[in-house]
Structures are given as C-alpha cells and as structure tokens.
Amino acid sequence: YYRDRDDRKGIDAKQHDVAATLLFDINPHWIVKLEGHFMRGTLALSPTLNDQIPRDQLEHHWGLFVLKTTAYF
C-alpha cells in the first residue's frame, strides 16, 4: 500500500502486509477464524489512535493478531 506510487520514500509513505489465516469449522453453525499479520510501514496507522505520535516516528515493524467467531442459525 503506497500513498503515492511515484513517491515511495519513507516508512510513513508505505505499508507492506504479510498475512496467514487459520479457519476452524467447529460445527455446521460455528466458525472460528484466526489471522496473523506482519506489517512493515506505518501508512495506514492513525496518529490520533497512537497518542498523536507522527507516523514516521511509530514502530516500523509491527504485528496484528485477530480472532473472529461466527455463529449462524
């Protein structure tokens, strides 16, 4: 993800994402999904949600782990 495809300089101008997913069908009505993301870059991060720290000063390598469950009838 790039803010400007012609200007890719700076860690705050891009964000790369490598993801892995596991999906578990517990039964016909219940699904559990586990996602792990390894990110490099800070473009999609919000300074507002990070104590007003500018994007270029945030951690350049970071991870995101998500657990999602869906039940339907």
C-alpha positions in Angstrom: 0.0 0.0 0.0 1.5 3.3 -1.1 0.3 6.8 -0.5 1.7 8.0 -3.9 3.0 5.4 -6.4 5.6 7.9 -7.7 6.9 8.8 -4.2 7.7 5.6 -2.2 10.3 7.1 0.1 10.0 7.0 3.9 8.5 4.4 6.2 5.3 6.5 6.6 4.7 6.5 2.8 4.1 2.8 2.5 2.8 -0.3 4.3 3.5 -3.9 3.4 1.4 -6.8 4.9 2.1 -10.5 5.1 -0.8 -12.5 6.4 -1.6 -16.0 7.5 -5.1 -17.4 8.3 -6.4 -20.5 10.0 -10.1 -21.3 9.7 -11.8 -23.9 12.0 -15.3 -25.2 11.3 -16.3 -26.2 14.8 -19.7 -27.5 13.6 -22.1 -26.6 10.7 -23.2 -23.4 12.6 -20.0 -22.2 14.1 -16.8 -20.9 12.5 -13.6 -19.6 14.2 -11.0 -17.7 12.2 -7.5 -16.8 13.4 -5.5 -14.2 11.4 -1.9 -13.0 11.9 -0.4 -10.1 10.0 3.2 -8.9 10.0 3.4 -5.3 8.9 6.3 -3.1 7.7 5.5 0.6 7.4 3.1 3.0 9.1 0.9 4.5 6.3 -2.4 3.0 7.5 -1.8 3.8 11.1 -3.6 6.8 12.7 -1.6 9.2 14.9 -4.9 10.0 16.7 -5.0 6.4 18.0 -1.3 6.5 18.9 -1.0 9.4 21.3 -0.5 11.9 18.4 2.9 10.4 17.5 3.6 11.1 13.9 3.6 8.1 11.5 7.3 8.4 10.8 8.1 8.0 14.5 6.0 4.9 15.1 7.4 1.4 15.2 8.2 0.4 11.6 7.7 -3.3 12.1 4.6 -4.5 13.9 2.0 -7.3 14.1 -1.7 -7.7 14.3 -3.5 -10.8 15.5 -7.2 -11.2 15.2 -9.6 -13.9 16.4 -13.1 -13.9 14.8 -16.0 -16.2 15.5 -19.2 -16.5 13.6 -22.3 -18.4 14.6 -25.4 -18.6 12.4 -28.7 -20.4 12.5 
